C-alpha cells in the first residue's frame, strides 16, 4: 500500500489565509479534500472548530460540510442551470425556502460582482466569471472555512490576479478562514499569511509566508522560489569574483524603504557591493533581501551587525 500522506500535522488559525504548495502528485489535493472528509484518512484526526469530525458518519457530516465551502479548479458548475440556480443549489440542499434562497444568492453574487449576470448560463461567461460563480456558490451557506483547490490554475494571469484580489477581500471583509492549494509561489505571495510546502506526501517546511520566502530551509522550497523568479542562491555564481565578507540582509515593513546601503557605507566607512537583491510585497507587506560583499577595516565590520539590527535588518554571514 502506498501512503498518499504521512505525518502531516497542521493547525490552521481562525481568519487566516493558509496556503499549501507543492508539485503535481505531492499530495496537496488529497490533503485539502481531507479537511471536509471527501477523503478519509486511514489514521489520524481531522478537527474543525474544536470538534473531531473524522469519526462522524455521512449523516452527521452533512451539517458540518455546510460550514465548509469549496472552490474547484475547473469550476464544477451545473451547465444547464443559470448562475442564480447554481448558487441556489447548496441552499436548496440546506432546506431554505425559495425566497430565502434567492435573497442569499443575490447577496453573494453582488459580493463577487456578478449581480448583472443572474440569468445567464455558464457557457455565456468567461473563465473568471465562472470561477466567481463557484466562489459565490461556496459562500452561499455562510461557511466558516473556504477551501480552494487550484482555484486559479485554469485562468490567465490577469484573471488570476482579479480572483486573488477577490479572495483577499473576502478574507478581510468577512473574516473568513481560507485554505488555498496551489503550485505557484506567486499565488502564495499575493494572498496567504502562512504556508506549508508539501513533497511526496509530507510537509517539508511551514511558517509565515514572509519568513519562508526570506529564509527557505528546504531544497524543495528553494526550487519552487527559483522557478517563480525568486532565486535565493544565485549570488553563489558571482561570489568567487568578489572580495570581502558576504552577508545576506533581510528586511520587511518600514525597513524596506530605508536608504540601507548608503547609510551603512557612510556611517561605517565600508565599501559595499550588491551581488543579488530583490524587493517585493507579500499580501501588502513590503519585504526585501540583498546579498552584499563588504570590505573595510575589521573594527568597522564588527560594528556592522549592531548597526543593521538597529535598522530592523537581519543579517546572515555567508562568507567571512
Number of C-alpha atoms within 10 A of each C-alpha: 3 4 9 15 19 14 10 12 10 10 7 15 11 14 16 19 26 26 27 27 27 25 16 12 13 20 22 30 20 19 22 20 16 16 21 24 19 12 14 17 18 9 9 11 13 19 13 16 10 7 8 11 18 21 13 12 9 11 8 11 15 13 11 17 18 22 19 21 24 25 24 19 17 17 20 13 20 14 11 11 15 19 29 23 21 23 30 25 16 19 22 14 10 14 10 14 11 11 9 14 23 16 12 20 27 20 15 23 24 15 17 21 14 18 16 10 18 18 12 14 19 22 12 12 14 12 19 19 20 21 27 24 29 26 29 29 27 25 30 24 22 17 17 20 27 24 24 23 22 21 23 27 17 16 17 11 11 9 17 18 17 14 21 18 15 18 23 20 16 19 18 14 9 12 16 22 22 28 22 27 27 23 19 19 23 16 22 25 21 18 26 24 18 22 27 23 23 24 20 17 19 18 22 17 17 20 15 14 24 23 14 20 23 18 15 19 13 13 11 17 24 18 16 20 19 15 12 11 11 18 16 22 12 14 18 13 9 10 17 8 7 14 12 16 16 23 21 23 19 24 23 22 13 12 16 20 13 11 9 14 15 12 12 17 16 10 11 17 14 18 17 18 16 14 19 18 18 13 14 14 14 19 17 11 14 17 21 21 23 20 26 25 22 21 19 15 12 9 9 14 16 11 11 19 16 14 15 17 11 10 15 16 20 17 19 12 13 14 11 10
